[in-house]
Amino acid sequence: MKTEVRIDKWLWAVRLFKTRTLAAEACKKGKVIIQNVPVKPSRNVKVGDVISIKRNPVLFSFKVLALSENRMNAKLVADFMLNVTTPDQLELIELGKLAGQTGRDRGAGRPTKKERRELDDFIEPVFMDEDGDWNFE
């Protein structure tokens, strides 16, 4: 068994990135951090290292439990890493989900056909008379 593996290979192997190229690009952009230092794709990772990945606005953290250069089945990922992301970072995810449920963003363009029908159904009972004419009284 290997004692060290390149960080880009490990990130790809444990399915944190879809391709090794994306993992390497994240490293080059400074989004992958070990011991508060951005790392290059060629940096070796060892068992016990804590890897942080910036995915705005959250900073995910993972502890390396085992090493692998080969992409693995999703069921096996738990044997190779432990999610040690802090609760305050996980709370940011929940806040983002709640913020996304507020409806249409201002300036998001024209409503879709479904959204227009929902608006029509919402407005119609109050502001239209039996003939279908607008009634603002």
DRENNULO-924820 format. One record per residue: residue in three letters; x, y, z of N, C-alpha, C in turn; residue number from 1. Coordinates in steps of 0.2 Angstrom, whole numbers, plus 5000, padded with zeros to 4 digits. Layout:
BEGIN
> ALA,X,Y,Z,X,Y,Z,X,Y,Z,NUM;
...
END
This chain:
BEGIN
> MET,5004,4994,5000,5000,5000,5000,5004,5006,5000,1;
> LYS,5002,5011,4996,5006,5017,4996,5006,5022,5002,2;
> THR,5011,5025,5003,5011,5030,5009,5009,5037,5007,3;
> GLU,5010,5039,5001,5008,5045,4998,5005,5045,4991,4;
> VAL,5000,5049,4990,4997,5050,4983,4996,5057,4982,5;
> ARG,4996,5059,4975,4995,5065,4973,4988,5068,4975,6;
> ILE,4988,5074,4977,4981,5077,4980,4976,5077,4974,7;
> ASP,4978,5078,4968,4973,5078,4963,4970,5071,4961,8;
> LYS,4974,5066,4961,4972,5059,4960,4968,5057,4966,9;
> TRP,4969,5059,4972,4965,5057,4978,4959,5060,4978,10;
> LEU,4958,5067,4976,4952,5070,4976,4947,5067,4971,11;
> TRP,4950,5065,4965,4946,5062,4960,4944,5055,4962,12;
> ALA,4949,5051,4965,4947,5044,4967,4942,5044,4972,13;
> VAL,4941,5049,4977,4936,5048,4982,4930,5052,4980,14;
> ARG,4929,5054,4974,4924,5057,4971,4922,5064,4973,15;
> LEU,4927,5068,4975,4925,5075,4977,4925,5079,4971,16;
> PHE,4928,5077,4965,4928,5080,4959,4926,5075,4954,17;
> LYS,4923,5077,4948,4920,5073,4943,4926,5070,4939,18;
> THR,4931,5074,4938,4937,5073,4934,4943,5075,4937,19;
> ARG,4949,5071,4935,4955,5073,4938,4957,5080,4936,20;
> THR,4955,5082,4930,4957,5089,4927,4953,5094,4932,21;
> LEU,4947,5093,4934,4944,5098,4938,4947,5098,4945,22;
> ALA,4949,5093,4947,4953,5093,4954,4959,5097,4953,23;
> ALA,4963,5096,4948,4969,5099,4947,4968,5107,4946,24;
> GLU,4963,5109,4942,4961,5116,4942,4959,5119,4948,25;
> ALA,4956,5115,4952,4954,5118,4959,4960,5119,4963,26;
> CYS,4965,5115,4963,4971,5116,4966,4975,5122,4964,27;
> LYS,4975,5123,4957,4979,5128,4954,4975,5135,4956,28;
> LYS,4969,5135,4957,4965,5141,4958,4965,5143,4966,29;
> GLY,4969,5138,4970,4969,5139,4977,4963,5137,4981,30;
> LYS,4959,5133,4978,4953,5131,4982,4954,5125,4986,31;
> VAL,4960,5122,4985,4961,5116,4990,4967,5118,4994,32;
> ILE,4966,5117,5001,4970,5119,5006,4972,5113,5011,33;
> ILE,4978,5113,5013,4981,5108,5018,4985,5112,5023,34;
> GLN,4983,5112,5029,4986,5116,5034,4987,5123,5033,35;
> ASN,4981,5126,5031,4980,5133,5029,4985,5135,5024,36;
> VAL,4987,5131,5019,4991,5133,5014,4988,5130,5007,37;
> PRO,4987,5134,5002,4984,5132,4996,4990,5127,4993,38;
> VAL,4987,5122,4990,4992,5117,4987,4992,5116,4980,39;
> LYS,4997,5114,4977,4997,5112,4970,4995,5105,4968,40;
> PRO,4993,5104,4962,4990,5097,4961,4995,5091,4962,41;
> SER,5002,5093,4962,5007,5088,4963,5009,5086,4970,42;
> ARG,5005,5090,4975,5007,5089,4982,5005,5082,4984,43;
> ASN,5009,5079,4988,5007,5072,4990,5003,5073,4997,44;
> VAL,4998,5069,4997,4994,5068,5003,4995,5062,5007,45;
> LYS,4995,5062,5014,4996,5056,5018,4990,5055,5022,46;
> VAL,4990,5049,5025,4984,5047,5030,4985,5052,5036,47;
> GLY,4979,5054,5038,4979,5059,5043,4979,5066,5041,48;
> ASP,4980,5068,5035,4980,5075,5033,4972,5077,5033,49;
> VAL,4971,5084,5034,4965,5087,5034,4965,5091,5028,50;
> ILE,4961,5090,5023,4960,5094,5017,4954,5098,5017,51;
> SER,4955,5104,5015,4949,5109,5015,4948,5111,5008,52;
> ILE,4942,5111,5006,4940,5113,4999,4935,5119,4999,53;
> LYS,4937,5124,4996,4932,5130,4995,4927,5129,4990,54;
> ARG,4921,5129,4992,4916,5129,4987,4911,5135,4989,55;
> ASN,4911,5141,4987,4908,5146,4990,4901,5145,4991,56;
> PRO,4899,5147,4997,4902,5151,5002,4905,5146,5007,57;
> VAL,4905,5139,5006,4906,5134,5011,4914,5132,5011,58;
> LEU,4917,5131,5016,4924,5128,5016,4923,5121,5019,59;
> PHE,4923,5116,5015,4922,5109,5017,4929,5106,5019,60;
> SER,4929,5102,5024,4935,5099,5027,4934,5091,5027,61;
> PHE,4939,5088,5025,4939,5080,5025,4946,5078,5028,62;
> LYS,4945,5073,5032,4951,5069,5035,4953,5063,5030,63;
> VAL,4959,5062,5029,4961,5057,5025,4962,5050,5029,64;
> LEU,4958,5045,5028,4958,5039,5032,4963,5034,5028,65;
> ALA,4962,5034,5021,4966,5029,5017,4968,5032,5011,66;
> LEU,4972,5029,5007,4975,5032,5001,4973,5027,4995,67;
> SER,4971,5031,4989,4970,5027,4983,4971,5031,4977,68;
> GLU,4974,5028,4972,4974,5032,4965,4969,5030,4961,69;
> ASN,4965,5025,4962,4960,5023,4958,4953,5025,4960,70;
> ARG,4949,5027,4955,4942,5029,4957,4938,5023,4959,71;
> MET,4934,5025,4964,4931,5019,4968,4923,5020,4968,72;
> ASN,4920,5015,4970,4913,5014,4970,4911,5019,4976,73;
> ALA,4905,5023,4975,4903,5028,4980,4902,5025,4987,74;
> LYS,4900,5018,4987,4899,5015,4994,4906,5014,4997,75;
> LEU,4912,5014,4994,4918,5013,4997,4921,5020,5000,76;
> VAL,4919,5026,4998,4922,5032,4999,4922,5033,5007,77;
> ALA,4917,5031,5011,4917,5032,5018,4923,5029,5021,78;
> ASP,4926,5023,5018,4932,5020,5021,4939,5024,5020,79;
> PHE,4938,5029,5015,4944,5033,5013,4945,5040,5016,80;
> MET,4939,5043,5018,4939,5049,5020,4933,5050,5025,81;
> LEU,4934,5055,5030,4929,5057,5035,4928,5064,5034,82;
> ASN,4921,5066,5034,4919,5073,5033,4920,5076,5040,83;
> VAL,4924,5081,5040,4925,5085,5047,4923,5092,5046,84;
> THR,4919,5094,5042,4917,5101,5040,4913,5103,5047,85;
> THR,4915,5109,5049,4912,5112,5055,4905,5114,5054,86;
> PRO,4901,5113,5060,4894,5115,5060,4892,5121,5057,87;
> ASP,4896,5127,5058,4895,5133,5056,4895,5133,5048,88;
> GLN,4899,5129,5045,4900,5129,5038,4894,5125,5035,89;
> LEU,4892,5120,5039,4886,5116,5036,4879,5120,5037,90;
> GLU,4879,5125,5042,4874,5130,5043,4873,5134,5036,91;
> LEU,4879,5136,5034,4879,5140,5028,4875,5137,5022,92;
> ILE,4876,5130,5021,4873,5126,5016,4865,5127,5017,93;
> GLU,4863,5126,5023,4856,5126,5025,4853,5133,5023,94;
> LEU,4857,5138,5025,4854,5145,5024,4854,5146,5016,95;
> GLY,4859,5143,5012,4858,5144,5005,4852,5141,5002,96;
> LYS,4851,5135,5005,4845,5131,5002,4838,5135,5004,97;
> LEU,4838,5138,5010,4832,5142,5012,4832,5148,5007,98;
> ALA,4837,5152,5006,4837,5158,5002,4835,5156,4994,99;
> GLY,4837,5150,4992,4835,5148,4985,4828,5147,4984,100;
> GLN,4824,5146,4990,4817,5145,4990,4812,5151,4990,101;
> THR,4815,5157,4989,4811,5163,4989,4808,5165,4983,102;
> GLY,4809,5161,4978,4805,5163,4971,4810,5166,4966,103;
> ARG,4807,5169,4962,4811,5172,4956,4815,5178,4958,104;
> ASP,4821,5178,4956,4826,5183,4957,4824,5189,4953,105;
> ARG,4825,5195,4955,4823,5201,4951,4828,5201,4945,106;
> GLY,4825,5203,4940,4829,5203,4934,4831,5196,4931,107;
> ALA,4828,5191,4933,4829,5184,4930,4827,5183,4923,108;
> GLY,4824,5188,4920,4821,5187,4914,4813,5185,4914,109;
> ARG,4811,5184,4908,4804,5182,4908,4802,5176,4911,110;
> PRO,4796,5176,4914,4793,5170,4917,4792,5164,4912,111;
> THR,4793,5158,4915,4792,5153,4910,4784,5152,4909,112;
> LYS,4782,5148,4905,4775,5146,4904,4772,5144,4910,113;
> LYS,4775,5140,4914,4772,5137,4920,4772,5143,4925,114;
> GLU,4777,5147,4926,4777,5152,4931,4771,5157,4929,115;
> ARG,4770,5159,4922,4765,5164,4920,4758,5161,4922,116;
> ARG,4757,5154,4921,4751,5152,4922,4749,5152,4930,117;
> GLU,4755,5151,4934,4754,5151,4941,4752,5158,4943,118;
> LEU,4755,5163,4940,4754,5170,4941,4747,5172,4939,119;
> ASP,4745,5170,4933,4738,5171,4931,4733,5168,4936,120;
> ASP,4734,5162,4938,4729,5158,4943,4729,5162,4950,121;
> PHE,4735,5165,4952,4735,5169,4958,4731,5175,4957,122;
> ILE,4732,5179,4952,4729,5185,4951,4722,5185,4949,123;
> GLU,4720,5180,4944,4714,5180,4941,4708,5181,4946,124;
> PRO,4707,5177,4951,4701,5177,4956,4700,5184,4959,125;
> VAL,4705,5188,4960,4704,5194,4963,4702,5200,4958,126;
> PHE,4706,5200,4953,4706,5206,4948,4702,5205,4942,127;
> MET,4699,5199,4941,4695,5199,4934,4688,5197,4936,128;
> ASP,4683,5200,4932,4676,5199,4932,4674,5193,4928,129;
> GLU,4668,5191,4928,4666,5185,4924,4667,5185,4917,130;
> ASP,4668,5191,4914,4669,5192,4907,4676,5191,4905,131;
> GLY,4681,5191,4910,4688,5191,4909,4691,5197,4908,132;
> ASP,4687,5203,4910,4690,5210,4910,4693,5211,4916,133;
> TRP,4698,5215,4916,4702,5217,4922,4697,5222,4926,134;
> ASN,4697,5221,4933,4693,5225,4937,4697,5227,4943,135;
> PHE,4699,5233,4944,4703,5236,4949,4699,5239,4955,136;
> GLU,4693,5239,4955,4689,5242,4960,4689,5238,4966,137;
END
